[in-house]
Amino acid sequence: MDERKNALRRELAEVERAMSPEEKQTSDRAILCHVLSAPAYQNARTVFCFVGREDEIDTRPLLERVLADGKRLCVPLCVGKGIMECRAVTDLSRLACGRYGIWEPPADAPLVIREDIDLTIVPCVGAASDGRRLGRGGGYYDRFLSGYRGRTLLLCRGVLLRDDIPREPHDILIPHLVTEEGIV
């Protein structure tokens, strides 16, 4: 299964790399527009969202909007193998490049517990329309989501949707998928 997932990760990374910067920007804007119009976002008081890497959806405009809307923003801080914590952020300029090239909050940023998060926004390498998600293989989000009870949105470019996303017993299905076309 690991070999199959890794092969699919490589294949989808090629698809991502083949997109022009303009295509990525257009994709990002459409996806973030759908997030902002979602009732799950509009009703959330606390939002936990990834900080998009160069090969992911650029979430910085969304993070700025969360703060501008007066919501509490949390971003991931990797604290161990496969373990991340939600840390509150009030100023994006305090983020620094951490493990795996991920922008993270400082270690002294306030911890926010899962039960206080209304909406979690999750990245992927690829996904299926039924909520199967292919991540990077570290299990960070599956571990976090296994005990999470709030709403979840999975962000995925349409070109990265695949019917053949494998699923193992520990892989968490995400009920709401956001692409350029809208929320599935």
N, C-alpha and C positions, 0 to 999 in steps of 0.2 A: 504493500500500500504506500509506504514512504517513497519508493522508487516511482510509482505512478504519480503521486502528488508532486514530486520534484520535477518530473518531466513536464507536467502541466504548468508548473510555475515558470519553467524556462520558456515554454511556448507562449504563455500569456505575457511574459516580460518582453518578448520580441514584438508582440502586437502593440504593447504600450510604447515601446521605443520607436515604432514605426509611425506613431501619431506625430503630426507637426505641432509646434508650440501653439499655433492658432486653434487647431482642433482641440487640444487639451484645454485651452482657455474657454472656448465655447462650451465644451462638455462640463467643465467645472462650474461655470456660471449657471447653466441650466439645472444641474444637480442641486447646487446650493439654493437656487430659487425655489425648487420643490421642497427642500428641507424647511426653508423659512415659512412656506405657506402651510406646512403640515400642522394639524392640531396638536400633535405630540410636541412640536417645538413651541407653538404659540402658548400652550398651557404649562410648559415646563418652567420651573423656578431655578432648577440646577441642571446644567447640561455638562455631560462628560464627553469630550470629543478629542479624537486624535489630531495631532499636528501633522499635516500631510508632508511626506517627503517628496523629493523631486520626481519620483516614479509613482506618485499617488495623486489623488485629487488634492488640489490646493485648498486647504480648509481655513487659511488665515483670514480671508474675508468673512467667513462664517464666525470664526472666533471673535473677531472685532465686533461683529454684529451682536453676538451674545452679550458681550460687555456693554455695548451701546444700548441694548434693550433692557439693561439693568438686571440681567439674570446672573446667577453665580456660575462661573466657568471653571471647569476642572479639566486638566489634561493628564495623560499618563506619565508616571515616573517609574522606570524599570528599577526594581530594588533587588532583584535576584533572578536566577534562571527561571523563566516562565512566570514571574510574579511582577505585577505592576500595581501601583497605588494611584488613587485619584487625588490629585493635588490642586487646590484652588489657586487660580491665577487672576490677578487684576491688571496686569501690565505685560503685554506680549514681549516687550523688549527685555524682560527678565529671563526669557527662555534661552537655553544654550544647547548646542549640539552635544548630545550624550551618546549612549550606547547605540550601536547599529545605525548611526547617522540620524537618529530621531531627536527632534527638538524637544527638550524637557524643561520642566520648571526646576528652580533651585531646590536642593534637598530640604531647606527650611520652609518651603511653601506648605501652608496648612493642609493636613490630611482631611479628606472628605470620605465618609463611609458610604458604602453602596446604598444603604437604606435611605440616604438623603438625596440620591440622584434620581431625577424624574425622567431624564432622557439620556441615553447613551448612543453615540454616533460612532459606528465601527467601520474600519477600513477592510479592504480585501485585495487579493491578487486577482481573483475572479470569483464569480458566484453563479448560482442557478436561480431561476425565478421562484423556486419553491423554498428559498431561504438557506440552501446549502452554501457554505462559504469556504473558499480556499484562502487561508492566511499564509503567513511567511514560515510557519512551521514551529514557532516557539510555544504555542499554546497559551499565550498571555490572555487573549480575549476569551477563549473557551473557559479558562479557569475563572476569570472575572464574571462572565455571564452565567456560570453554573449556579451562582448564588444570588443573582440579580433579579429583581422583580419589577423594575420600571419598564418604560417603553424603550424600544431599540430600533434604530434605523441603520441599515447597511448601505453604504455608498459604493456604487459600482458603475463604471463606464459601460455603455451598451455593448461596445466591441469586446468586452471581457466577460460577457454572459455566455455560459456554456451549460449544456444539459448533462455533460459527463463529469461534473464535479463530484469526486468521491466523498463519501461520508463514513467516518468511523464512529463507534459508540460515544466517544467523548466529544465529538463535534456538535456544537450547539446550533440548531436551526434558528435563523433570525426571521421573524414574521413579516417585516416590512423592508423591502428593497427599493432604493431610490436610484433611478437612472436619469438620463437626459429626458426620457419620455414621461417621467412621473414616478409615482409611488405604486409599487406592485404589492 
